[in-house]
Amino acid sequence: MKPVLLDTHVWIWLSIGDLHSLSAPAQRSLNGGVRWISAISCWELAKLVELRRLGFTISTLSWMRRSLNENHIRIAELTPEIAVESTNLKGFHRDLADQIIVATSLVLGMPLLTADQRIIQFGDVETIS
């Protein structure tokens, strides 16, 4: 199975064992292939905690490290190519984290596992939903 890039919400759902919002093909894509997240997903998760939209019983950093380790997830760096590609997404919405995540998917040639309808409807990136 080919590597897959997880959107931030999918990373969280996987980590807490709540995948009911994903289709069967999306759930299957989590098995067998290498799982990746964009480095911006770490920032996005930390912001959710800061804004009290998400909380953990352990520190955010401890949660991230545990989740990445237990779920065998690798982090894709924010490279100059990804930064530039994120500014070339014509017609894409203004969410900066989503721009970086989509650009990461495009530059690295990995499908993006997401339930975000704005990303799915964008159409210029391969998604698994």
Secondary structure, 3 states (H helix, E strand, C coil): CCCEEECHHHHHHHHHCCCCCCCHHHHHHCCCCCEEEEHHHHHHHHHHHHCCCCCCCCCHHHHHHHHHHHCCEEEECCCHHHHHHHCCCCCCCCCHHHHHHHHHHHHHCCCEECCCHHHHHHCCCCEEC
